[in-house]
Amino acid sequence: MSISEQYYNYIWECVRNGLKNDGIISLKHYNRLLDNFFKNYKGFFDIPLYLRFYLIVQAFIYTTLDQIIDILMEEDDLKSLEGYFKELLKLLNELRRDIMQEAKEYNVYDKNYEKTLILVDILKSFVERLIK
């Protein structure tokens, strides 16, 4: 199973069951975003599925941006990471597709939808520039 497939499955597992520990997604970012959602909902499972998906994807993107920034501060040659970055692009394309499908299915094109798409596009553009 490729990295993009592992991450994709992990993200959807977190959407279904919540985030249990630090790792691919930072608990710090997850909890900060979750606090904002709890202003309108009592618990994680009260949040509609499409919003849980946006929450998890946003936390993943913030975590990944932090990790890439750390890599850039430590690495001079990014050539060895090209395979990882290509897998990340593949994942971002799949997440973007799912974001649009969730919005269409639930007929909700709100600020969370827009924000999540923008974040995916920012990270995608950033990674594409790292590969060039």
Protein Blocks (a to p, Z undefined) as FASTA:
>chain_A
ZZklmmmmmmmmmmmnopfbgcjbcfklmmmmmmmmmmmpmbfklpcfklmmmmmmmmmm
mmmmmmmmmmmmmpmblklmmmmmmmmmmmmmmmmmmmmmmmmmnopacfklmmmmmmmm
mmmmmmmmmmZZ
